[in-house]
Amino acid sequence: MTQGIAIMVQGCTSDAGKSLITMALCRYLSDQGYKVAPFKAQNMSNNARVVAGGEIGTAQWLQAKAARVTPDVRMNPILLKPESHVHSQVIVLGKVHLEYSRMDWRGRSNLLWPIVQGALQNLLSEYEIVVIEGAGSPAEINLVSSDIVNMRVAEAVKAKVLLVVDIDRGGAFAHLFGTYSLLHERQQKLITGFVLNKFRGDSSLLAPGPELLTKLTGLPLAGIVPLFHHTIPNEEGPSLHINSIVPGRKNVQVICGPYASNLDEFTLLQQVCNLSWIRSPDEITNPDLLILPGSKNSAADRAWMRGNGLDKAIIKLAKNNVSVMGICGGMQILGSSIRDDSKIESKVPSEGLGLLDIETEFFEDKRVIRTSMRIPRMDHEWAWLSEKTIDGYEVRFGRSKARGRGSSNKNEWCDFFQDANILGIYIHGLFENEEVLNDFSGVKFKNLEFSLSDLSEKVIAGFDPQWLESFIPHKQKIEGRA
């Protein structure tokens, strides 16, 4: 059995487009008949998906879908979920690791490196090609000593590296040359080409930039990928800076606090409704549905609402019979109290909004599971959801107990609680269920499979075919693998 081949997408900056280009390459390689898997050593995101073995970043989950393989924890062995400006929950091979979470990040890097190596080597022994995504920039010279995600990974597996820059930001050639120049000579030899991503305008105006860059580095311009609209969830959620406005569609507004999580689950909803992201009370404008999404720190997001007056605005809407839904952390915030004695997320207890008669308590054993539930029969504002079976996932420490009002199961743990126009639900993925979307909106949408193929087609069209042929290994070189 031969070892798999590694190719890698690195970027000059964060948000250069690494995740989407990796995704597009995964689908392209799958279309060519390769057995391919994605990999990112360490990701930082509060958007996660439940897979075999635990949870991984949404980007790697999507990349696995693009590759048409089953996502698993080896594809993102380290996931950092920010809980404050200086602290993150550390997920190791799908499971929360509280000891690592309490450590200084520089101190834990060397401890995590063997885990990263093991996961990657395991994938390379199973797949023909592994498409690796870097993080941030490989030229962060202050972070080189603790690097476990960029050039250290590339060198470990002799990956062929593609360096991507967001030209829409400006300064693209300086970013590319500066990044290349700050790398060690042995690392420069791993880079095979540059990509100008998110380009718009007349490409002839780029001259003589590409030619001069090639003279300075000896490396070709591998492609010019245009800026285009897509329907793939962004790593930090779907198009967070874009509010969709189409006459005749329902208006859905999502409270977007500093620790809002799993926002990617609203991508399809954004296609079929007028969806707005709310950060202050004056942004709320007659919603048909107001959603409090998941939260990586429910108590902190509740305090944020108190500080900017959103709590009063939400309570007023609820009293005016607007449909209000809380998902996971959002459900906790809608309740009467949030208690975290183990200080998993917050050091102090918090009062909820008091719109649902539930109390939430945090426990150290995290619930990470793919699941399904059948919604009970409901009338009026929730009739569109009534008696549907929902497939989704749960990622949470908190558990909520029903108290009195609106409950037939007083003092029991609950994953669903409804009181008139207020609804709380622990399962993520509600709005990724086709029947739910159809009955709620009545509008057709592009599913994930279509979106992945469309993305790949548009990205790959921007590459130089000759460079792409040299970058991708020939099939006969890796034939005969088990």
KAPE-V155223 format. One record per residue. RES is the residue in one small letter. PHI is phi in whole degrees, 0 to 359 (NA if undefined). Layout:
res->RES phi->PHI
res->RES phi->PHI
This chain:
res->m phi->NA
res->t phi->269
res->q phi->281
res->g phi->295
res->i phi->256
res->a phi->251
res->i phi->238
res->m phi->220
res->v phi->248
res->q phi->245
res->g phi->231
res->c phi->286
res->t phi->213
res->s phi->294
res->d phi->62
res->a phi->283
res->g phi->112
res->k phi->303
res->s phi->298
res->l phi->289
res->i phi->292
res->t phi->300
res->m phi->299
res->a phi->296
res->l phi->294
res->c phi->300
res->r phi->291
res->y phi->299
res->l phi->295
res->s phi->298
res->d phi->297
res->q phi->278
res->g phi->97
res->y phi->276
res->k phi->270
res->v phi->233
res->a phi->225
res->p phi->271
res->f phi->203
res->k phi->219
res->a phi->301
res->q phi->216
res->n phi->242
res->m phi->238
res->s phi->192
res->n phi->266
res->n phi->258
res->a phi->225
res->r phi->236
res->v phi->270
res->v phi->227
res->a phi->301
res->g phi->100
res->g phi->145
res->e phi->233
res->i phi->224
res->g phi->298
res->t phi->302
res->a phi->300
res->q phi->288
res->w phi->298
res->l phi->293
res->q phi->297
res->a phi->294
res->k phi->299
res->a phi->298
res->a phi->282
res->r phi->62
res->v phi->234
res->t phi->284
res->p phi->295
res->d phi->213
res->v phi->292
res->r phi->296
res->m phi->286
res->n phi->211
res->p phi->295
res->i phi->237
res->l phi->236
res->l phi->256
res->k phi->247
res->p phi->301
res->e phi->245
res->s phi->199
res->h phi->291
res->v phi->233
res->h phi->217
res->s phi->226
res->q phi->281
res->v phi->257
res->i phi->255
res->v phi->243
res->l phi->48
res->g phi->90
res->k phi->244
res->v phi->294
res->h phi->237
res->l phi->294
res->e phi->294
res->y phi->297
res->s phi->297
res->r phi->271
res->m phi->275
res->d phi->295
res->w phi->295
res->r phi->294
res->g phi->292
res->r phi->272
res->s phi->301
res->n phi->294
res->l phi->287
res->l phi->275
res->w phi->302
res->p phi->300
res->i phi->293
res->v phi->299
res->q phi->303
res->g phi->299
res->a phi->296
res->l phi->293
res->q phi->298
res->n phi->296
res->l phi->294
res->l phi->294
res->s phi->280
res->e phi->252
res->y phi->246
res->e phi->291
res->i phi->225
res->v phi->244
res->v phi->263
res->i phi->260
res->e phi->254
res->g phi->278
res->a phi->220
res->g phi->57
res->s phi->230
res->p phi->284
res->a phi->259
res->e phi->283
res->i phi->294
res->n phi->282
res->l phi->248
res->v phi->302
res->s phi->295
res->s phi->243
res->d phi->292
res->i phi->228
res->v phi->226
res->n phi->249
res->m phi->294
res->r phi->298
res->v phi->292
res->a phi->301
res->e phi->293
res->a phi->297
res->v phi->240
res->k phi->53
res->a phi->288
res->k phi->275
res->v phi->254
res->l phi->253
res->l phi->256
res->v phi->249
res->v phi->229
res->d phi->273
res->i phi->287
res->d phi->294
res->r phi->284
res->g phi->92
res->g phi->70
res->a phi->296
res->f phi->291
res->a phi->294
res->h phi->298
res->l phi->295
res->f phi->292
res->g phi->296
res->t phi->298
res->y phi->300
res->s phi->291
res->l phi->280
res->l phi->277
res->h phi->294
res->e phi->304
res->r phi->294
res->q phi->281
res->q phi->302
res->k phi->293
res->l phi->278
res->i phi->282
res->t phi->250
res->g phi->177
res->f phi->245
res->v phi->233
res->l phi->269
res->n phi->256
res->k phi->62
res->f phi->275
res->r phi->220
res->g phi->117
res->d phi->264
res->s phi->294
res->s phi->294
res->l phi->285
res->l phi->288
res->a phi->297
res->p phi->264
res->g phi->308
res->p phi->300
res->e phi->296
res->l phi->293
res->l phi->297
res->t phi->295
res->k phi->296
res->l phi->287
res->t phi->245
res->g phi->78
res->l phi->248
res->p phi->276
res->l phi->279
res->a phi->283
res->g phi->179
res->i phi->234
res->v phi->264
res->p phi->287
res->l phi->283
res->f phi->215
res->h phi->280
res->h phi->220
res->t phi->243
res->i phi->269
res->p phi->302
res->n phi->291
res->e phi->302
res->e phi->258
res->g phi->119
res->p phi->280
res->s phi->36
res->l phi->297
res->h phi->261
res->i phi->243
res->n phi->256
res->s phi->278
res->i phi->224
res->v phi->229
res->p phi->304
res->g phi->90
res->r phi->266
res->k phi->292
res->n phi->260
res->v phi->243
res->q phi->236
res->v phi->244
res->i phi->288
res->c phi->248
res->g phi->285
res->p phi->297
res->y phi->243
res->a phi->302
res->s phi->228
res->n phi->55
res->l phi->291
res->d phi->298
res->e phi->289
res->f phi->258
res->t phi->299
res->l phi->294
res->l phi->299
res->q phi->294
res->q phi->287
res->v phi->250
res->c phi->226
res->n phi->276
res->l phi->253
res->s phi->237
res->w phi->260
res->i phi->253
res->r phi->234
res->s phi->208
res->p phi->300
res->d phi->287
res->e phi->274
res->i phi->283
res->t phi->222
res->n phi->48
res->p phi->286
res->d phi->280
res->l phi->213
res->l phi->250
res->i phi->243
res->l phi->260
res->p phi->280
res->g phi->299
res->s phi->216
res->k phi->281
res->n phi->211
res->s phi->300
res->a phi->296
res->a phi->292
res->d phi->292
res->r phi->295
res->a phi->295
res->w phi->299
res->m phi->296
res->r phi->296
res->g phi->289
res->n phi->253
res->g phi->85
res->l phi->294
res->d phi->299
res->k phi->294
res->a phi->295
res->i phi->293
res->i phi->298
res->k phi->296
res->l phi->298
res->a phi->299
res->k phi->290
res->n phi->267
res->n phi->68
res->v phi->286
res->s phi->291
res->v phi->237
res->m phi->239
res->g phi->245
res->i phi->249
res->c phi->54
res->g phi->303
res->g phi->295
res->m phi->296
res->q phi->299
res->i phi->294
res->l phi->290
res->g phi->281
res->s phi->271
res->s phi->203
res->i phi->231
res->r phi->243
res->d phi->228
res->d phi->297
res->s phi->276
res->k phi->56
res->i phi->288
res->e phi->244
res->s phi->226
res->k phi->272
res->v phi->231
res->p phi->293
res->s phi->224
res->e phi->278
res->g phi->277
res->l phi->282
res->g phi->74
res->l phi->270
res->l phi->236
res->d phi->273
res->i phi->226
res->e phi->238
res->t phi->248
res->e phi->231
res->f phi->262
res->f phi->232
res->e phi->287
res->d phi->275
res->k phi->279
res->r phi->269
res->v phi->230
res->i phi->202
res->r phi->277
res->t phi->208
res->s phi->217
res->m phi->213
res->r phi->260
res->i phi->289
res->p phi->293
res->r phi->291
res->m phi->222
res->d phi->244
res->h phi->58
res->e phi->294
res->w phi->251
res->a phi->299
res->w phi->295
res->l phi->258
res->s phi->300
res->e phi->62
res->k phi->270
res->t phi->265
res->i phi->253
res->d phi->262
res->g phi->193
res->y phi->208
res->e phi->234
res->v phi->219
res->r phi->195
res->f phi->264
res->g phi->287
res->r phi->230
res->s phi->246
res->k phi->247
res->a phi->291
res->r phi->255
res->g phi->235
res->r phi->307
res->g phi->79
res->s phi->240
res->s phi->259
res->n phi->236
res->k phi->301
res->n phi->70
res->e phi->253
res->w phi->293
res->c phi->224
res->d phi->246
res->f phi->204
res->f phi->208
res->q phi->232
res->d phi->222
res->a phi->57
res->n phi->273
res->i phi->251
res->l phi->226
res->g phi->240
res->i phi->213
res->y phi->272
res->i phi->283
res->h phi->271
res->g phi->99
res->l phi->307
res->f phi->271
res->e phi->253
res->n phi->270
res->e phi->303
res->e phi->296
res->v phi->297
res->l phi->298
res->n phi->298
res->d phi->288
res->f phi->283
res->s phi->247
res->g phi->72
res->v phi->248
res->k phi->288
res->f phi->219
res->k phi->268
res->n phi->283
res->l phi->297
res->e phi->299
res->f phi->299
res->s phi->297
res->l phi->293
res->s phi->292
res->d phi->297
res->l phi->301
res->s phi->299
res->e phi->300
res->k phi->288
res->v phi->289
res->i phi->297
res->a phi->298
res->g phi->275
res->f phi->276
res->d phi->289
res->p phi->302
res->q phi->293
res->w phi->294
res->l phi->300
res->e phi->295
res->s phi->283
res->f phi->282
res->i phi->271
res->p phi->294
res->h phi->287
res->k phi->303
res->q phi->294
res->k phi->287
res->i phi->236
res->e phi->287
res->g phi->85
res->r phi->281
res->a phi->287
